[in-house]
Amino acid sequence: MPRVIGITGGIGSGKSAVTAHLESLGIVVVDADLAARVVVEPGRPALKAIAEHFGQQVITADGELDRAALRAIVFADESERKWLEALTHPLIGEEIRHQLAEADSPYVVFSSPLLLETTQAELCELIVVVDVDEQTQLTRTMARDNNNETQVRNIMAAQMTRQQRLERADRVIDNNGSLESLQQQVDQLHRDLLTSD
């Protein structure tokens, strides 16, 4: 397996812009959010367990998970969030390890919003934090997800603080500027990773 580079950041920090640019450079990206989607696809045991626990209100008419409905429940009630995490985290971990093992680029990127809050960081040789100030985080997330401020603040509160993330970073990508500035920093990271061993 190639070396694993972990990329994380709070909601709305721009992790997706970073990983999309790395993918355009030929790097395999394993995304924890996508792995989380795989384990709750229709027909998977996790989706059945979620429906039994939360009821049909979290299942769409076509049998998919209604993420917005589930998010509203679990970010309003910590015990429900913990129940969901206990069910899905082991399954997501299994899916992530499988995808990392299959990667065939000079290094592999593992992108996860909860990289530092869980044992996922242990999979990584280097931790890169995409950093942005909290007001920008709030504004971007509200615009992107069409969530209200309270909901976004609840999600931010459930995540590690900005300061805690920065303290654990091996490298920081500052995303308070332009997309061009972000891409230049990603290009530099890529060059550094290709030349270091």
Secondary structure, DSSP 8 states (H G I E B T S, - for coil): --EEEEEE-STTSSHHHHHHHHHHTT-EEEEHHHHHHHHTSTTSHHHHHHHHHH-GGGB-TTS-B-HHHHHHHHTT-HHHHHHHHHHHHHHHHHHHHHHHHH--SSEEEEE-TTTTTSGGGGG-SEEEEEE--HHHHHHHHHHHH---HHHHHHHHHHS--HHHHHHH-SEEEE-SS-HHHHHHHHHHHHHHHHH--
